[in-house]
Amino acid sequence: MIDINEKLRADDLLARLDVFWAASAKCIRSIEKSCPPGSGSPVFTVQGRYTAKGWTEWTQGFQYGSAILQFDATGDEEFLELGRKRTVEVMAPHLTHVGVHDHGFNNVSTYGNLWRLMNEGRIPEDAWQRNFYELALKVTGAVQASRWANTSLAAGGTGYIYSFNGPQSLFVDTIRSCRALALSHQLGHALMGERDGKISLLQRLVEHASNTAGFNIWYGVGRDAYDVRGRTAHESIFNTNNGEYRCPSTQQGYSAFSTWTRGLAWAMVGFAEELEWLVTRSDKELEPMGGRAETEAVFLNAARATCDFYIEQTPVCGVPYWDTGAPGLAKLGDYLARPADPFNDFEPVDSSAAAIGAQGLLRLGNILTARGETASGEKYRQAGLTVASTLLSDLYLSTDEKHEGLVLHSVYHRPNGWDYIPPGRSVPCGEASMWGDYHVRELALMIGREATGQPYYTFFGPTD
């Protein structure tokens, strides 16, 4: 269980954030040289060098989005120019990619960040640039929403955005990528169907989120023999003939009945940030989905359950092992009562899950504080800061000039054996991932803005 530092404040981390952003700049420059456009998107490091490995090019937006976040945090125009240039040059295919579920990862990280910075007044207003970013965001949300499978009446009679595995597959990851639908709807866009039927992107977002909350997350109510509140399944499987729910599954976790911690983290931050966005929507917009109270309750319940599970099932330092049911954990003894050990002989930790999950903890804490639940809000906020402090420590933050990774001890696909294991070691360690490095930059930006009194960081920016 995380040993929450109740006294830690955002400004206590400023000195380490200076070290962090200096290391981040070095990494971005190095990756730009070693992984230029056309060479394959960098996914994870092998012996400190980023390499391509993947099912799809789902990490390219993180590569160039990282440069934009670097500018956001430091004001260094070199990185704005890099991020903007590469977005224009190489990101267009991701906008109309009908074969993936992860539009929010690639396109909100690039086009979305640039649009947000213009809305915040951080980059000059320019009508053509604005139109370019907004058209891209409208397109990506609609394309993502078109990847739709309907559920049976017994399963709710709604639907979900299906993963690249096919229409039978609902991934927990996709809740974080729904930010693409959110921005597209925010910009007044819709998906047009047969006979000019107008399909609400907000409706699809809420239905997808509700099915993710209902089928990929457990709440301790006796759903099955393994119903532990807050545990998640990477994947839910549906019968494509009639839309009935069949079973939990996993691609990257240990089993369907254990919790892959990066999937858990995607749910933590996905539900929390979408709940923040829902607050900006009018009551009238939410009426077709059952109204504000009913809709927000689903998101809040999912965010709370997953964040509580993370706090309870993560070692005291705040960095989890890659799966809560990984068999080697039994050989580590009381591993939850001491800091995670990236160099153990049995199971890898996953710092990327911590980088993603910490932001979810902070956002949930801020949501609850705004709702008047001060004590609960403080608990989650302090948990998030505790995790961030660990990630900024020398054990995880890489300052090695020769290493292209930023936060070490991340894993990608343990079941497939894709992650590099150093000589003399039994499990992967010492490497970084593009999604982990991007999301720790978002986390650092969020904390840095709070510590220096800057506007609160959200993917959707100011809505005035």
C-alpha positions as CSV (number, residue, x, y, z in Angstrom):
1,M,0.0,0.0,0.0
2,I,1.3,3.4,-0.9
3,D,2.8,5.3,2.1
4,I,1.2,8.6,1.3
5,N,3.3,11.7,2.2
6,E,0.7,14.0,3.6
7,K,3.1,17.0,3.9
8,L,4.5,17.0,0.4
9,R,3.5,20.0,-1.7
10,A,3.9,20.7,-5.4
11,D,6.6,23.4,-4.9
12,D,8.7,20.8,-2.9
13,L,9.3,19.2,-6.3
14,L,10.5,22.3,-8.2
15,A,14.2,21.5,-7.8
16,R,13.7,18.0,-9.2
17,L,11.5,19.4,-12.0
18,D,14.4,21.6,-13.1
19,V,16.6,18.4,-13.4
20,F,13.7,16.6,-15.1
21,W,13.2,19.2,-17.9
22,A,16.9,19.4,-18.6
23,A,17.1,15.6,-18.9
24,S,13.9,15.7,-21.1
25,A,15.4,18.2,-23.5
26,K,18.4,16.0,-24.0
27,C,16.2,13.0,-24.7
28,I,14.0,14.8,-27.2
29,R,17.1,16.0,-29.2
30,S,18.7,12.6,-29.2
31,I,15.5,10.8,-30.3
32,E,15.0,13.3,-33.1
33,K,18.4,12.4,-34.5
34,S,18.1,8.6,-34.0
35,C,14.4,8.2,-35.0
36,P,13.8,10.7,-37.8
37,P,10.5,10.6,-39.8
38,G,10.3,7.5,-41.9
39,S,12.4,5.3,-39.6
40,G,9.5,3.8,-37.6
41,S,8.0,5.3,-34.4
42,P,10.1,4.9,-31.3
43,V,8.3,2.6,-28.8
44,F,10.8,1.6,-26.1
45,T,14.5,1.6,-25.4
46,V,16.9,-1.3,-25.8
47,Q,20.2,-0.7,-24.1
48,G,19.3,3.0,-23.8
49,R,18.4,3.6,-27.4
50,Y,14.8,4.0,-28.7
51,T,13.7,1.4,-31.1
52,A,10.5,0.7,-33.1
53,K,8.3,-2.2,-32.1
54,G,4.6,-2.4,-32.3
55,W,1.3,-3.5,-33.7
56,T,0.6,0.1,-34.9
57,E,2.3,3.4,-35.0
58,W,0.5,4.4,-31.7
59,T,3.5,6.2,-30.1
60,Q,4.4,8.7,-32.8
61,G,2.2,11.4,-31.3
62,F,3.9,10.9,-28.0
63,Q,7.3,11.6,-29.7
64,Y,6.3,14.9,-31.1
65,G,3.8,15.8,-28.4
66,S,6.8,15.5,-26.0
67,A,8.5,18.4,-27.8
68,I,5.4,20.5,-27.5
69,L,5.1,19.8,-23.8
70,Q,8.8,20.7,-23.4
71,F,8.0,24.1,-24.9
72,D,5.0,24.5,-22.6
73,A,7.1,23.9,-19.5
74,T,10.2,25.8,-20.5
75,G,9.3,28.3,-23.1
76,D,12.1,27.0,-25.4
77,E,11.0,27.8,-28.9
78,E,13.3,25.1,-30.4
79,F,10.8,22.5,-29.2
80,L,7.7,24.3,-30.3
81,E,9.2,24.5,-33.8
82,L,10.1,20.9,-33.7
83,G,6.7,19.7,-32.5
84,R,4.8,21.9,-34.9
85,K,6.9,21.0,-37.9
86,R,6.7,17.3,-37.3
87,T,2.9,17.5,-36.6
88,V,2.4,19.1,-40.1
89,E,4.9,16.7,-41.8
90,V,4.0,13.3,-40.5
91,M,0.9,13.2,-38.3
92,A,-1.8,13.5,-41.0
93,P,-2.2,9.7,-41.6
94,H,-3.2,9.2,-38.0
95,L,-6.2,11.5,-38.4
96,T,-8.0,9.2,-40.8
97,H,-6.6,5.9,-39.6
98,V,-9.7,3.7,-39.4
99,G,-7.8,0.6,-38.1
100,V,-7.0,1.8,-34.6
101,H,-8.7,2.9,-31.4
102,D,-6.0,5.3,-30.1
103,H,-6.7,8.6,-31.9
104,G,-6.4,10.5,-28.6
105,F,-2.9,9.2,-28.1
106,N,-1.5,10.4,-31.4
107,N,-3.6,13.4,-32.3
108,V,-4.5,15.1,-29.1
109,S,-0.9,14.9,-28.0
110,T,0.1,16.9,-31.2
111,Y,-2.7,18.9,-32.8
112,G,-4.5,19.1,-29.5
113,N,-1.6,20.4,-27.6
114,L,-0.9,23.1,-30.2
115,W,-4.5,24.1,-30.2
116,R,-4.6,24.3,-26.4
117,L,-1.5,26.5,-26.3
118,M,-3.1,28.9,-28.8
119,N,-6.2,29.0,-26.6
120,E,-4.1,29.7,-23.6
121,G,-2.3,32.5,-25.4
122,R,1.1,30.7,-25.1
123,I,1.6,30.9,-28.9
124,P,0.4,33.7,-31.1
125,E,-3.2,33.6,-32.5
126,D,-3.2,32.7,-36.2
127,A,-6.4,32.0,-38.0
128,W,-5.0,29.5,-40.5
129,Q,-3.1,27.6,-37.8
130,R,-6.2,27.5,-35.6
131,N,-8.4,26.3,-38.5
132,F,-5.8,23.6,-39.3
133,Y,-5.7,22.3,-35.7
134,E,-9.4,22.4,-35.3
135,L,-10.1,20.6,-38.6
136,A,-7.7,17.9,-37.5
137,L,-9.3,17.5,-34.1
138,K,-12.8,17.4,-35.6
139,V,-11.7,14.6,-38.1
140,T,-9.9,12.5,-35.5
141,G,-12.8,12.4,-33.1
142,A,-15.3,11.4,-35.8
143,V,-13.0,8.7,-37.2
144,Q,-12.5,7.2,-33.8
145,A,-16.2,7.3,-33.1
146,S,-16.9,5.4,-36.4
147,R,-15.1,2.3,-35.0
148,W,-18.3,1.2,-33.2
149,A,-19.8,-2.0,-32.0
150,N,-23.3,-2.3,-30.5
151,T,-24.0,-4.3,-27.4
152,S,-27.1,-6.4,-26.8
153,L,-30.1,-5.2,-24.8
154,A,-28.9,-7.5,-22.0
155,A,-25.6,-5.7,-22.1
156,G,-27.2,-2.3,-22.1
157,G,-28.1,-1.8,-25.7
158,T,-25.5,0.8,-26.3
159,G,-22.0,0.3,-27.7
160,Y,-18.2,0.9,-27.5
161,I,-15.2,1.8,-29.6
162,Y,-13.6,-1.5,-30.5
163,S,-9.9,-2.1,-30.3
164,F,-7.6,-3.0,-33.2
165,N,-8.2,-6.6,-32.3
166,G,-11.6,-6.4,-33.9
167,P,-15.3,-5.6,-33.1
168,Q,-15.4,-8.2,-30.3
169,S,-12.8,-6.3,-28.3
170,L,-13.3,-3.5,-25.8
171,F,-9.9,-2.3,-24.4
172,V,-9.6,-0.4,-21.1
173,D,-6.9,1.7,-22.6
174,T,-9.3,3.5,-25.0
175,I,-10.9,5.5,-22.2
176,R,-7.8,7.7,-22.2
177,S,-8.0,8.1,-25.9
178,C,-11.6,9.3,-25.8
179,R,-10.2,12.8,-25.3
180,A,-10.3,12.9,-29.2
181,L,-14.1,12.5,-29.1
182,A,-14.3,15.1,-26.4
183,L,-12.4,17.8,-28.3
184,S,-14.2,17.0,-31.6
185,H,-17.6,17.4,-29.8
186,Q,-16.4,20.5,-28.0
187,L,-15.6,22.0,-31.5
188,G,-19.2,21.4,-32.5
189,H,-18.5,18.3,-34.7
190,A,-20.5,15.1,-35.2
191,L,-20.1,11.9,-37.1
192,M,-22.4,11.7,-40.1
193,G,-23.9,8.4,-41.0
194,E,-26.3,6.9,-43.5
195,R,-28.9,9.2,-44.9
196,D,-27.2,12.1,-43.3
197,G,-27.8,10.7,-39.8
198,K,-26.0,12.9,-37.2
199,I,-24.3,10.8,-34.6
200,S,-23.4,12.6,-31.3
201,L,-19.7,12.2,-30.4
202,L,-20.7,13.0,-26.8
203,Q,-23.2,10.2,-26.8
204,R,-20.6,7.8,-28.1
205,L,-18.0,8.9,-25.5
206,V,-20.5,8.5,-22.6
207,E,-21.7,5.1,-23.9
208,H,-18.1,3.8,-24.4
209,A,-17.1,5.1,-21.0
210,S,-20.1,3.5,-19.3
211,N,-19.4,0.1,-20.9
212,T,-15.7,0.3,-20.0
213,A,-16.8,1.1,-16.4
214,G,-19.4,-1.7,-16.4
215,F,-17.4,-4.5,-18.0
216,N,-13.7,-3.7,-17.6
217,I,-13.8,-2.6,-13.9
218,W,-15.0,-4.5,-10.9
219,Y,-16.7,-3.0,-7.8
220,G,-16.7,-5.7,-5.1
221,V,-20.4,-6.5,-5.6
222,G,-20.1,-10.2,-6.3
223,R,-19.9,-10.1,-10.1
224,D,-17.7,-13.2,-10.1
225,A,-15.3,-15.1,-7.8
226,Y,-12.5,-12.5,-8.4
227,D,-14.6,-9.4,-7.8
228,V,-12.2,-7.1,-6.0
229,R,-13.2,-3.5,-6.0
230,G,-11.2,-1.5,-8.5
231,R,-9.5,-4.3,-10.3
232,T,-9.6,-4.0,-14.1
233,A,-9.4,-6.3,-17.1
234,H,-7.4,-5.2,-20.1
235,E,-10.1,-6.4,-22.5
236,S,-13.8,-7.3,-22.5
237,I,-15.0,-9.7,-25.1
238,F,-18.4,-9.5,-26.8
239,N,-20.3,-11.9,-29.2
240,T,-20.3,-10.0,-32.5
241,N,-23.4,-11.8,-33.7
242,N,-25.7,-10.5,-30.9
243,G,-23.6,-8.0,-28.9
244,E,-23.7,-10.1,-25.7
245,Y,-20.8,-9.8,-23.2
246,R,-18.9,-13.0,-23.0
247,C,-15.8,-12.7,-20.7
248,P,-12.8,-10.7,-19.6
249,S,-9.5,-11.1,-21.5
250,T,-6.1,-9.6,-21.7
251,Q,-3.4,-9.0,-24.3
252,Q,-0.6,-7.4,-22.1
253,G,-1.5,-8.5,-18.6
254,Y,-0.9,-11.9,-16.9
255,S,-4.5,-13.1,-16.9
256,A,-8.0,-12.0,-17.4
257,F,-8.6,-12.3,-13.6
258,S,-5.6,-10.2,-12.5
259,T,-4.9,-6.5,-13.1
260,W,-2.4,-5.3,-15.6
261,T,-1.3,-2.1,-13.9
262,R,-0.9,0.1,-16.9
263,G,-4.4,-0.7,-18.0
264,L,-5.5,0.2,-14.5
265,A,-3.7,3.5,-14.8
266,W,-5.3,4.3,-18.2
267,A,-8.7,4.0,-16.4
268,M,-7.6,6.1,-13.5
269,V,-6.6,9.1,-15.6
270,G,-9.1,8.5,-18.4
271,F,-12.2,8.7,-16.2
272,A,-10.8,11.5,-14.0
273,E,-9.9,13.8,-16.9
274,E,-13.1,13.1,-18.8
275,L,-15.0,13.9,-15.7
276,E,-13.2,17.3,-15.6
277,W,-14.3,17.8,-19.2
278,L,-17.9,16.9,-18.5
279,V,-18.1,19.7,-16.0
280,T,-17.6,22.1,-18.9
281,R,-20.6,20.7,-20.8
282,S,-24.1,22.1,-20.3
283,D,-26.9,20.2,-18.6
284,K,-28.8,20.2,-21.8
285,E,-26.0,18.4,-23.7
286,L,-26.1,15.6,-21.1
287,E,-29.8,15.1,-20.9
288,P,-29.9,12.4,-23.7
289,M,-27.4,10.4,-21.7
290,G,-29.6,10.4,-18.6
291,G,-28.6,13.7,-17.2
292,R,-25.5,15.1,-15.5
293,A,-25.9,13.4,-12.1
294,E,-26.3,9.9,-13.7
295,T,-23.5,10.4,-16.2
296,E,-21.0,11.9,-13.8
297,A,-21.7,9.2,-11.2
298,V,-20.5,6.5,-13.6
299,F,-17.3,8.3,-14.2
300,L,-16.7,9.2,-10.6
301,N,-17.4,5.7,-9.4
302,A,-14.9,4.2,-11.9
303,A,-12.2,6.8,-11.0
304,R,-12.6,6.2,-7.3
305,A,-12.6,2.4,-7.5
306,T,-9.5,2.2,-9.7
307,C,-7.6,4.9,-7.7
308,D,-8.3,3.1,-4.5
309,F,-7.2,-0.2,-5.9
310,Y,-4.0,1.4,-7.1
311,I,-3.2,2.9,-3.7
312,E,-4.0,-0.4,-1.9
313,Q,-2.2,-2.8,-4.4
314,T,1.0,-0.8,-5.0
315,P,4.2,-0.8,-3.0
316,V,4.8,2.0,-0.5
317,C,6.8,4.1,-3.0
318,G,3.9,4.4,-5.4
319,V,5.4,2.4,-8.4
320,P,3.6,-0.9,-9.1
321,Y,4.7,-4.2,-10.5
322,W,3.5,-4.8,-14.0
323,D,0.5,-7.0,-13.0
324,T,-1.0,-7.6,-9.6
325,G,-1.3,-11.3,-10.3
326,A,2.1,-11.9,-11.8
327,P,3.2,-15.3,-10.5
328,G,6.7,-14.2,-9.4
329,L,5.3,-11.8,-6.8
330,A,4.7,-14.7,-4.5
331,K,8.5,-15.1,-4.3
332,L,8.9,-11.5,-3.2
333,G,7.3,-11.9,0.2
334,D,5.5,-8.8,1.5
335,Y,6.3,-6.7,-1.5
336,L,3.6,-4.2,-0.8
337,A,5.1,-3.2,2.5
338,R,8.4,-2.0,1.0
339,P,9.5,0.1,-2.0
340,A,9.3,-1.7,-5.4
341,D,12.6,-3.2,-6.5
342,P,13.2,-2.8,-10.2
343,F,16.2,-5.1,-9.9
344,N,14.5,-8.1,-8.3
345,D,14.8,-11.5,-9.9
346,F,11.1,-12.4,-10.4
347,E,8.8,-9.7,-11.8
348,P,9.4,-6.2,-13.4
349,V,8.0,-3.0,-12.1
350,D,6.3,-0.6,-14.5
351,S,7.1,3.0,-14.0
352,S,4.9,4.0,-17.0
353,A,1.9,2.8,-15.0
354,A,3.0,5.1,-12.2
355,A,3.5,8.1,-14.5
356,I,0.0,7.6,-16.0
357,G,-1.7,6.8,-12.7
358,A,-0.2,9.6,-10.7
359,Q,-2.0,12.1,-12.9
360,G,-5.3,10.3,-12.3
361,L,-4.8,10.5,-8.6
362,L,-4.1,14.2,-8.7
363,R,-7.1,14.9,-11.0
364,L,-9.5,12.9,-8.9
365,G,-8.2,14.7,-5.8
366,N,-8.9,18.0,-7.4
367,I,-12.3,17.0,-8.5
368,L,-13.3,15.8,-5.1
369,T,-11.9,19.0,-3.5
370,A,-14.0,21.1,-5.9
371,R,-17.0,19.1,-4.8
372,G,-16.4,19.8,-1.2
373,E,-15.0,16.4,-0.3
374,T,-11.8,18.0,1.1
375,A,-10.4,15.1,3.1
376,S,-10.9,12.6,0.3
377,G,-9.5,15.0,-2.2
378,E,-6.4,15.6,-0.2
379,K,-5.8,11.8,0.1
380,Y,-5.7,11.3,-3.6
381,R,-3.7,14.5,-4.3
382,Q,-1.1,13.5,-1.8
383,A,-0.9,10.0,-3.2
384,G,-0.3,11.5,-6.6
385,L,2.4,13.8,-5.4
386,T,4.0,10.9,-3.5
387,V,4.2,8.8,-6.7
388,A,5.6,11.8,-8.6
389,S,8.3,12.3,-6.1
390,T,9.4,8.7,-6.5
391,L,9.5,9.0,-10.3
392,L,11.6,12.2,-10.0
393,S,14.1,10.4,-7.8
394,D,17.5,9.1,-9.0
395,L,16.2,5.5,-9.1
396,Y,13.8,6.3,-11.9
397,L,14.8,9.6,-13.5
398,S,17.5,9.0,-16.0
399,T,20.2,11.7,-16.3
400,D,22.6,9.5,-18.2
401,E,23.7,11.5,-21.3
402,K,23.8,8.3,-23.4
403,H,20.4,7.0,-22.5
404,E,17.5,8.2,-24.6
405,G,14.9,7.3,-22.0
406,L,13.6,9.7,-19.4
407,V,11.9,7.5,-16.8
408,L,13.5,4.1,-16.3
409,H,12.0,0.7,-15.5
410,S,9.1,0.7,-17.9
411,V,7.8,-2.5,-19.6
412,Y,5.7,-2.9,-22.8
413,H,4.6,-6.5,-23.3
414,R,5.8,-8.9,-20.7
415,P,3.7,-11.9,-22.0
416,N,5.3,-11.6,-25.5
417,G,8.7,-11.1,-24.1
418,W,9.4,-7.9,-26.0
419,D,11.2,-6.0,-23.3
420,Y,15.0,-6.0,-23.0
421,I,16.5,-8.0,-20.2
422,P,20.1,-6.9,-19.4
423,P,22.8,-9.5,-19.1
424,G,22.9,-11.0,-15.6
425,R,19.3,-10.1,-14.9
426,S,16.1,-12.2,-14.9
427,V,13.5,-9.6,-15.7
428,P,13.4,-6.3,-17.8
429,C,14.7,-3.2,-16.1
430,G,16.6,0.0,-16.8
431,E,14.6,0.9,-20.0
432,A,12.0,3.5,-20.9
433,S,9.0,3.8,-23.1
434,M,7.6,6.5,-25.3
435,W,4.2,6.5,-23.5
436,G,5.8,6.5,-20.1
437,D,8.1,9.4,-21.0
438,Y,5.2,11.4,-22.6
439,H,2.9,10.9,-19.6
440,V,5.6,11.8,-17.0
441,R,6.0,15.0,-18.9
442,E,2.3,15.7,-18.6
443,L,2.6,14.9,-14.9
444,A,5.6,17.2,-14.5
445,L,3.8,20.0,-16.4
446,M,0.7,19.7,-14.3
447,I,2.7,19.8,-11.0
448,G,5.0,22.6,-12.3
449,R,2.1,24.8,-13.2
450,E,0.5,24.3,-9.8
451,A,3.7,25.0,-8.0
452,T,4.3,28.3,-9.9
453,G,0.7,29.6,-10.0
454,Q,0.1,29.0,-13.7
455,P,-3.3,27.9,-15.2
456,Y,-4.5,24.4,-14.4
457,Y,-3.4,22.0,-17.1
458,T,-6.1,20.1,-18.9
459,F,-6.2,18.5,-22.4
460,F,-9.2,20.7,-23.4
461,G,-7.7,24.0,-22.2
462,P,-9.7,27.1,-21.2
463,T,-13.4,26.9,-22.2
464,D,-14.4,30.5,-21.6
